[in-house]
Amino acid sequence: MGVFVFLPLVLPLTAWPMARLAEQHLHPRTATRLLTAVAGVMAVCSTLCLALLMVVGTAQLPGNPLPDGWSDPEVRAAVPFDGVAGRAAIPALAVVLVVCTRVVVRHHSVRRRARRALAGLRDRSVAVVPDTVPYAYALPGGDRDRVVVTTALLAVLTGPERRALFAHERAHLAARHHRHLLVAQLAARANPFLLPLRTAVVYSTERWADEDAARCVHDRRVVARAIGKAALVSRAAPAPTLAGLTAPGPVPRRVAALLRPAPAAHSWPPAGTGIGLAAWAAAVGTAVSAMSSANSAVTMIRILHAATFL
């Protein structure tokens, strides 16, 4: 395997320029899908390589449960600095599994608690909660999606702004933005180098919903006013994997984008532009990461199979 086993751990750095430029120059829909795909693939590859390093490290521990042949010198020779890297990978992988499990558990627990809290309200697509705290978010459900909004937030919005609010939240539900946010959140937990991509996905999903809402109400300024008012008085969704109009972040940038003409939709950025070059760099980094992790996995499986006496 050589140094190739370490590449997926650092190749997410190649996606940093794209994370910055995509939210500025790409249509939010394209940026969200591209950034989520890159983050997901790179996170899986880096976790796989951590698992391979963990096998080498665990095989060196006294009383390990692995076959004796896996601690042979030929197995350790497949990984540079096997003594340090192998042992360091054990707690690192354990931390990754624990924090990713916590993200998934919290995501589902928040959704369950929210559905239980809404059980006494009318079964409609919009749940208006009598609360003095202003907030709104999109709550995906297994059989029914709902928009959750409090009376306190509705009180500060005009009729057109309320329609913009509902259009924004419905856009989150229609595009399944919670899935993009969950993947980005898990990727950032699996590899801290993917944190800029998570931040960019959070922003691009909000911008995607902003554009869909503006197209629905046919007035970009109304959506901008709704975002500005909601940001001044409300709090965010109960979990970072749930989307909403009042999500924290660069609200002035969202408002400024809505005061400009709608962005052009591109399936892939032009190669001659800065964002195009950044996208290609991220794509190459993702491909190299996938090939490196696949090559390392196949090589390790062959070595372990040869070292195991059956």
N, C-alpha and C positions, 0 to 999 in steps of 0.2 A: 504493500500500500504506500509506504513512504510518506512523504509530506502531503500527499493528496488527501489523506484522512483529516488533515487539519484545515484544508481549504474551505469547506462549507461553513466552518465556524467564523471565518473572517470575510468571506465573499459578500455578505450583506452590505458591506461598506460600498460596494459598487452601485447600490441602489440609492444611496443618499442624494446624489444630484437629481435623480428622477423624482424622488419624493418632494423635493423643493420646487422643481420646475413644473411638475405635473399639475399641481394645484393652481398654478398661475397661468398656464398656457393650454391646458387640455380641457375639453368638455368634462364636467364633473362625472358624468356617467362613465366615460372612457377612463378617467383617472382612477375612479373607485375600483373598477374591474381589474385594471392593469396592476395597481398597487396591491390589491388583495391577492391576486394570483402570485405575484412575485414574493410577497411576504409569506404566503402559505407554503410555497414550494421550498423556499430557503429555510424556513423553520423546520420542516420535515427533514430536509437533508442534514442540517446541523444536529438535530436530535438523533438521527440515525448514526452519525459519526460519533457522537458522544456515547451511544450504546456500544459501538464497536470498541471504542477505547475502554469502556467500562468492563467489557469481557476480558480484555488483556489485564486490566488492573485487578479484577476480582480473582483471576486465575493465580495471581501472585500471593494472595493472602493465605495465611495458614488456616487450614480447616475449611477451605472454600468448597462449596457444593458442586463445583464444576468438575468435569472429567479431568483426571490427572494429566492426560496428554495435552490439555489446553495450556498448561503452564510450562511446556517445553520451550527451550531457547528459540526454536524456529518460529514459534508463535510470537514471542516477545520481539523477535528481530523484525517482524513486519511493521512495527510501529516505532518511529524515532522517539528517543527519550522515553522508552516504555515505562520505566520506573516511576517517573514524575507524572507523565501524561495519563497513564493508566489509573494510578491512584487518585489523581485530581478529578478524573472523569466520574468516579463513583459518587461523591457528594454533589457534583455539578448536575448529573443526571437526576439524582434524587430531588434536588431543588426544583428542577424543571418540571418533573412529574407532579410534585406537590403543588406548585403555584398554578400550573395549568389545570389541575383538578379543581383547585379552589375557584378559578375563574368560571369553569363550567358549572360547578355546583351553585355558585352564587347567581349566575345567570338564570338557571332554572328555578332556584328558590325564590328569587325576586319576582319572576313571572307567576309562580304559583301563589305567592302572597298577594300580588296585585289582583289576580283573578278571584281569589277568595274575598278580598276587600270589596270587589265590585259585584259580588254575588247578589246583594240585596237591591241593586239598581236594575232598571229596566234593561232588557236584553236588546240593546241597540248598538249600532256601529260606533256611536259616540257616547261615552260615559261622562256625564257632568257630575263632578264630585263637589258637594257643598263643603268647601274648605276655605279658610282665610289665607292660606298660603298659595300664592299663584304659581302654577306649574302646568305643563302639558307634555305628554309623550305618547309614542306609538307602542301599543302592547300587542305583540303577535300572539296568536292563539292557535291551538291545534285544529279547532273547527271554526273559530270565529276571531277575526282581528278586530281590535277596538282602539279608538282614539280616546285617551284619558285627558280630561281638562278640568280645572277647578273653576268654580264660580268667581273666585277672586281674580283670575286671569281674564276671564270673559268680560268682567266689569270694566277693565281698562281698555278694551278694544272696541272699535266701531264695528258696524255690521260688515262692511267689506273686509276689514282686517280679520274678523272672525272667520269669514270664508277662506281667506288666505291661510289662516292657521289650520283649519280643517284640511285644506288641500295639501298643505305641507306634510301633515301627519299621515294622511292617506298615501302620499307619495312614498314615505318611508315604508309603509306596510306593503304597498304594491311591488316595490323593488326589493323587498326582503333585506333591507339595510341592516337589520340586526345580525344577519349571517355574516355580512362583510365585516361588521364591527367585532363580532366574536372571533372570526379568523384572525383579524389584525391584532386583537388583544392577546390571543393565544400565541401568535407568532412573536410578539414583543416579549412575552414571558419566557418563551423558549430560547430566544437569542436577543440580548439587550441591544445588539447592533440594529435590530429591526424597529426600535422605538420611533425613529423619524417616520417610518412608513405607517405605523399605527396612527400617529398624529395627523399625517396627511390623509389617511382614510377617514378619520373622524370629520375632518374639515370637508372633504370631497363629498361625503354622503349628505352633509347638510346643504352643500351647494347644489347637489343633484336635486334634493327635495325642493330647494328654493326655486330652481328653474322650472320644475314641474308645476309648482304652485303658481308661478308667474304665468305660465302658459294656460293654466286652468282658469285663473281669474282675469286674464287678459290685461293685467296692470302690474308692471314690475314695481312701481313706486308704492303701491298698496302693500305688497309683500315686504318691501324694505321697511316700511313704517311698522308693520306688525312685528318684524324681527327686532327692530330697535326698541319698541315699547316692551315686548316680552323680556328682552335681555335686561332691561333696567329694573324690572320688578320681580322677576321669577327666579326659581332655582332649577337645577338640571334634573334629568331623568334619574330614577333610583339606582340605576346600574349603568356602567359605561358601555355596555353592549346593547342598550336600548336607545333609540334615537328620538329626538324631539326638537321642536322649534327653538326651545330655550336652552339648547345644549351650550355649554361654555366653549369659549374659543374666540377666534378673531372676528367678532361680530362686525366691527367697522369694515373689515375686508368684504364680508358677505353683503353688507349694505351697499358698499361702493360697487361691487360687481353687479348688483341688481339695478343700479342707476346707469349702468352702461348697456349697450345692446346685448342681446342674447349671444352666448358663445357658439361658434360653429362646431358641429359634431364631426369628429374624426375617429375612425376605427383604429388608426395608428398614426402617430405624429409624423410629419414630413421629415425625411432623413437629414435634410440639409440644415435644420434648425437646431438650436441648443437643446430643446426638449427631445427632439428626435435622436440626437447623439446620446443624450442621457438615457433614453429608453432603450436604445440598442446596447449601451454599456450594461444596463441592468439585465437585459435579456441574455446577453453573453454571460454575465456573472451567474445568473440563475441556471443557465445550461451547463456551465462548468461545474457549478455546485452539484447539480443533479448527476452529472457524469462522474464526478469525483466520489460522491457518496455511493453510487451504484458500483463503481469499480472497486471501492474499498470493501463494500459488503460482499461482493462476489469473491474477491481475493481472500477475505477473512474466512468465508464459509469453506472455501477449498482448503485453506491451511488447517482449519479446525477439523475438517473431515479427514484430512490425511493424518492428523495427530491423534485422532480418536481411534482406539483399537476396539473394533466391534467383533 
